[in-house]
């Protein structure tokens, strides 16, 4: 009958509605489960990131911070929620913003890892040397949608490297430039002199009486003497001159802005005066003098190697004449050239 037909349709619709309701309920349950799992995974990732001791962050294509770890918060001195939603310009000092934005652009242009070393002002008020690494964050369709980065503090490494560079060119005891640096500068000075026609004066200084100090008071007194001499020589060195410790008690002066012989005489006189001053050590006074040999480019020779030889010979000549004095090399470029030929 018509009623039976209608009732059958109603029963069928009711069953479909019940099934739809059940499906909606299952979908809602699934959604709730998925959301809970996502929330759990996010908490896990946040906890995992917070165990990483260096600052780590994630920002979108516009440079807005979306995620970061506790180390990042400590570096900038802010709470996590005050950083999220902000950009580099909002968080870091102006000097950091420029190179950070440049490396961001390189990531987007190349789609590859980018690294940059720079100086960053941390919340402790100090500039830290850092290495920042940035990787592109790519979605399922291959589009770059942001950047994941990390910041490694390399301040200690930089300090160590700086110390190594310093020790490579400086004498550890006196703080003066060392033998390696001396020969490097001498070579450059001679090359410059050949190009410009300028003169270069080399003075070799050997301390008289230094062995007696070591023998009488010991090596500690000897070291104290060398330190004092180094400070005195450095104090009378012009900005464009170089003073080095080239051996045990031997020093070298390299004068690149030499005007005339009288200027060399004046400087040598100052050196002898400083060397003759007593050096206090505990309850004693240590005394030394100096013998100085002087050779001039190009007056004596045009060779850096020969200039060293002539200054050394002149220094021993000063010693033989009674010490505590200076002596100019009397060689000429012609004589040195003839000597090489022989």
C-alpha positions as CSV (number, residue, x, y, z in Angstrom):
1,X,0.0,0.0,0.0
2,X,0.9,3.6,-0.2
3,X,1.3,3.9,3.6
4,X,3.6,0.9,3.6
5,X,5.7,2.4,0.9
6,X,5.9,5.7,2.7
7,X,6.9,4.0,6.0
8,X,9.6,2.0,4.2
9,X,11.1,5.2,2.9
10,X,10.9,6.8,6.4
11,X,12.6,3.7,7.9
12,X,15.3,3.9,5.2
13,X,15.9,7.6,5.7
14,X,16.0,7.1,9.5
15,X,18.7,4.4,9.0
16,X,20.7,6.6,6.7
17,X,20.4,9.4,9.2
18,X,21.6,7.1,12.0
19,X,24.5,6.0,9.8
20,X,25.3,9.6,8.9
21,X,25.2,10.6,12.6
22,X,27.5,7.7,13.5
23,X,29.9,8.6,10.7
24,X,29.9,12.2,11.9
25,X,30.5,11.0,15.4
26,X,33.4,8.8,14.3
27,X,34.8,11.7,12.2
28,X,34.6,14.0,15.2
29,X,36.3,11.4,17.4
30,X,39.0,10.9,14.8
31,X,39.5,14.7,14.6
32,X,39.7,15.0,18.3
33,X,42.2,12.1,18.4
34,X,44.3,13.6,15.6
35,X,44.3,17.0,17.3
36,X,45.4,15.3,20.6
37,X,48.2,13.5,18.7
38,X,49.3,16.6,17.0
39,X,49.3,18.5,20.3
40,X,51.3,15.7,21.8
41,X,53.8,15.7,18.9
42,X,54.1,19.4,19.2
43,X,54.9,19.2,22.9
44,X,57.4,16.5,22.1
45,X,59.1,18.6,19.5
46,X,59.1,21.6,21.8
47,X,60.7,19.5,24.6
48,X,63.2,18.1,22.1
49,X,64.2,21.5,20.8
50,X,64.6,22.8,24.4
51,X,67.2,20.1,25.0
52,X,69.4,21.5,22.2
53,X,71.9,23.8,23.9
54,X,72.2,26.2,20.9
55,X,69.5,28.6,19.7
56,X,67.2,27.0,17.1
57,X,64.3,28.7,15.3
58,X,61.7,28.4,12.5
59,X,60.3,31.4,10.6
60,X,58.0,31.8,7.7
61,X,58.6,33.3,4.3
62,X,58.0,36.8,5.6
63,X,60.7,36.3,8.3
64,X,58.2,35.9,11.2
65,X,59.3,33.6,14.0
66,X,56.9,30.7,14.3
67,X,58.9,28.4,16.6
68,X,62.1,28.6,18.7
69,X,63.7,26.8,21.6
70,X,64.6,27.9,25.2
71,X,68.3,28.6,24.2
72,X,67.0,31.1,21.6
73,X,64.9,32.8,24.3
74,X,67.9,33.1,26.6
75,X,70.1,34.5,23.9
76,X,67.7,37.4,23.2
77,X,66.5,37.7,26.8
78,X,62.8,37.4,26.0
79,X,59.9,35.0,26.8
80,X,58.9,32.6,24.0
81,X,55.5,34.2,23.4
82,X,57.0,37.6,23.0
83,X,59.2,36.4,20.2
84,X,56.6,34.4,18.2
85,X,55.0,36.5,15.6
86,X,57.8,38.9,15.4
87,X,60.7,39.4,12.9
88,X,64.5,39.7,13.1
89,X,64.1,43.5,13.1
90,X,61.9,43.3,16.2
91,X,64.2,41.1,18.2
92,X,67.9,41.7,17.2
93,X,70.1,44.7,17.1
94,X,70.3,46.7,13.9
95,X,73.8,45.4,13.1
96,X,72.5,41.9,13.0
97,X,69.4,42.5,10.8
98,X,71.3,43.4,7.7
99,X,73.4,40.3,7.3
100,X,70.6,38.1,8.6
101,X,68.2,39.3,5.9
102,X,70.9,38.8,3.2
103,X,71.5,35.2,4.2
104,X,67.7,34.7,4.2
105,X,67.6,35.9,0.6
106,X,70.4,33.6,-0.4
107,X,68.4,30.6,1.1
108,X,65.3,31.6,-1.0
109,X,67.4,32.2,-4.1
110,X,69.5,29.0,-4.0
111,X,67.2,26.6,-2.0
112,X,70.3,25.4,-0.2
113,X,72.0,25.6,3.2
114,X,73.6,28.9,3.9
115,X,76.1,29.7,6.7
116,X,77.4,33.1,7.9
117,X,79.7,34.2,10.6
118,X,79.1,37.5,12.4
119,X,78.9,39.4,15.6
120,X,75.6,39.5,17.5
121,X,74.7,41.5,20.6
122,X,73.3,39.1,23.2
123,X,71.1,40.1,26.1
124,X,74.1,40.0,28.4
125,X,75.3,43.2,26.7
126,X,78.3,41.5,25.0
127,X,78.9,40.9,21.4
128,X,79.2,37.2,20.6
129,X,80.9,35.8,17.5
130,X,78.4,33.3,16.0
131,X,77.9,30.9,13.1
132,X,74.4,31.0,11.9
133,X,73.2,28.1,9.7
134,X,70.0,28.3,7.7
135,X,68.1,25.6,5.8
136,X,65.1,26.1,3.5
137,X,61.8,24.6,4.8
138,X,60.1,22.9,1.8
139,X,56.4,21.8,1.6
140,X,55.0,18.7,-0.1
141,X,54.8,20.6,-3.4
142,X,58.5,21.6,-3.3
143,X,57.9,25.2,-2.4
144,X,60.1,27.0,0.1
145,X,57.8,28.2,2.8
146,X,60.3,29.3,5.4
147,X,63.6,28.8,7.1
148,X,64.9,26.6,9.9
149,X,68.0,27.9,11.5
150,X,70.5,27.5,14.3
151,X,73.0,29.8,16.0
152,X,76.3,28.5,17.3
153,X,78.4,30.7,19.6
154,X,82.0,30.5,18.3
155,X,83.4,33.3,20.5
156,X,85.9,31.0,22.3
157,X,87.0,29.6,18.9
158,X,87.6,33.1,17.6
159,X,89.5,34.1,20.6
160,X,91.7,31.0,20.3
161,X,92.3,31.7,16.6
162,X,93.2,35.3,17.4
163,X,95.7,34.1,20.0
164,X,97.2,31.7,17.5
165,X,97.5,34.4,14.9
166,X,99.1,36.7,17.5
167,X,101.6,34.1,18.6
168,X,102.5,33.4,15.0
169,X,103.8,36.9,14.6
170,X,104.8,37.9,18.2
171,X,107.4,36.9,20.7
172,X,105.6,35.3,23.7
173,X,108.0,36.8,26.3
174,X,108.4,40.4,25.2
175,X,105.2,40.9,23.1
176,X,107.3,42.3,20.3
177,X,107.1,41.0,16.8
178,X,109.1,37.8,16.2
179,X,111.7,36.7,13.8
180,X,109.2,35.4,11.3
181,X,107.3,38.7,11.2
182,X,110.6,40.6,10.9
183,X,111.7,38.8,7.7
184,X,108.3,39.1,6.2
185,X,108.3,42.9,6.9
186,X,111.8,43.3,5.7
187,X,111.0,41.7,2.4
188,X,108.0,44.0,1.9
189,X,110.0,47.1,2.9
190,X,112.7,46.3,0.3
191,X,110.1,45.7,-2.4
192,X,108.4,48.9,-1.6
193,X,111.8,50.7,-1.6
194,X,112.6,49.4,-5.0
195,X,109.3,50.6,-6.4
196,X,109.3,54.0,-4.8
197,X,113.0,54.7,-4.4
198,X,112.7,55.2,-0.7
199,X,115.4,54.2,1.8
200,X,115.2,51.4,4.4
201,X,117.4,51.3,7.5
202,X,118.0,48.1,9.4
203,X,119.4,48.1,12.9
204,X,120.6,44.9,14.7
205,X,120.9,45.3,18.4
206,X,122.7,42.8,20.7
207,X,122.6,43.3,24.5
208,X,125.9,43.6,26.3
209,X,126.1,42.1,29.7
210,X,122.9,40.0,29.4
211,X,124.7,36.7,30.0
212,X,126.1,38.0,33.3
213,X,122.5,38.7,34.5
214,X,121.4,35.1,33.7
215,X,124.5,33.7,35.4
216,X,124.3,35.9,38.5
217,X,120.5,36.2,39.1
218,X,119.1,33.3,37.1
219,X,116.8,33.1,34.0
220,X,113.9,34.7,35.8
221,X,115.9,37.9,36.1
222,X,117.0,37.4,32.5
223,X,113.3,37.2,31.3
224,X,112.4,40.3,33.4
225,X,115.3,42.1,31.7
226,X,114.1,41.1,28.2
227,X,110.6,42.2,29.0
228,X,111.7,45.6,30.2
229,X,114.0,46.1,27.2
230,X,111.1,45.1,24.9
231,X,108.8,47.7,26.5
232,X,111.4,50.4,26.2
233,X,112.1,49.7,22.6
234,X,108.4,49.6,21.8
235,X,107.9,53.0,23.5
236,X,110.4,54.7,21.2
237,X,109.2,53.1,18.0
238,X,107.5,55.3,15.5
239,X,104.1,54.1,14.2
240,X,105.6,53.3,10.8
241,X,108.7,51.5,12.2
242,X,109.0,47.8,13.3
243,X,110.8,46.5,16.3
244,X,111.3,42.7,16.7
245,X,113.0,40.2,19.0
246,X,114.9,38.1,16.5
247,X,116.9,35.9,19.0
248,X,117.8,35.3,22.6
249,X,119.1,38.8,23.4
250,X,119.0,40.2,19.9
251,X,116.5,42.8,18.6
252,X,116.0,44.4,15.2
253,X,114.7,47.9,14.2
254,X,113.3,48.3,10.7
255,X,112.9,52.0,9.7
256,X,110.8,52.4,6.5
257,X,110.4,56.1,6.6
258,X,114.1,56.9,6.7
259,X,115.1,60.5,5.8
260,X,118.8,60.6,6.2
261,X,121.8,59.3,8.2
262,X,121.3,61.9,10.9
263,X,117.8,60.5,11.6
264,X,119.3,57.0,12.1
265,X,122.0,58.4,14.4
266,X,119.3,60.1,16.5
267,X,117.2,56.9,16.8
268,X,120.3,54.8,17.6
269,X,121.2,57.2,20.3
270,X,117.8,57.0,21.9
271,X,118.0,53.2,21.8
272,X,121.4,53.2,23.6
273,X,120.1,55.6,26.2
274,X,117.1,53.4,27.0
275,X,119.2,50.3,27.1
276,X,121.6,51.9,29.6
277,X,118.9,52.6,32.2
278,X,119.0,50.2,35.2
279,X,116.3,47.5,35.4
280,X,114.8,46.8,38.8
281,X,114.6,43.2,39.8
282,X,113.5,42.3,43.3
283,X,116.2,43.9,45.5
284,X,118.6,44.3,42.7
285,X,119.2,46.4,39.7
286,X,120.2,44.7,36.4
287,X,122.3,46.7,33.9
288,X,122.9,46.1,30.2
289,X,124.1,48.1,27.3
290,X,123.8,47.6,23.6
291,X,125.8,47.2,20.4
292,X,124.0,48.4,17.3
293,X,124.9,47.6,13.7
294,X,123.3,49.7,11.0
295,X,122.8,48.9,7.3
296,X,120.9,51.0,4.8
297,X,119.0,50.1,1.6
298,X,120.0,50.9,-1.1
299,X,123.2,52.7,0.1
300,X,124.8,49.5,1.3
301,X,123.0,46.8,-0.8
302,X,119.8,46.2,-2.7
303,X,119.3,42.7,-1.3
304,X,117.2,42.0,1.9
305,X,119.4,39.0,2.7
306,X,122.6,41.0,2.3
307,X,121.1,43.9,4.4
308,X,120.7,41.5,7.3
309,X,124.3,40.2,6.9
310,X,125.7,43.7,6.8
311,X,123.7,44.9,9.9
312,X,124.9,41.8,11.7
313,X,128.5,42.4,10.8
314,X,128.3,46.1,11.8
315,X,126.8,45.1,15.1
316,X,129.9,42.8,15.8
317,X,132.1,45.7,14.7
318,X,130.4,47.9,17.4
319,X,131.1,45.3,20.0
320,X,134.7,45.0,19.0
321,X,135.1,48.8,19.4
322,X,134.1,48.7,23.0
323,X,130.3,48.1,23.0
324,X,127.6,50.5,24.0
325,X,127.7,52.2,20.6
326,X,126.5,51.9,17.0
327,X,128.3,51.3,13.8
328,X,127.3,51.9,10.2
329,X,128.1,49.4,7.5
330,X,130.6,50.8,5.0
331,X,129.7,48.3,2.2
332,X,128.5,49.5,-1.1
333,X,126.1,47.8,-3.6
334,X,129.0,47.4,-6.1
335,X,131.2,45.7,-3.5
336,X,128.3,43.3,-2.5
337,X,127.7,42.5,-6.1
338,X,131.4,41.8,-6.8
339,X,131.5,39.7,-3.7
340,X,128.7,37.5,-5.0
341,X,130.4,37.1,-8.4
342,X,133.6,36.0,-6.6
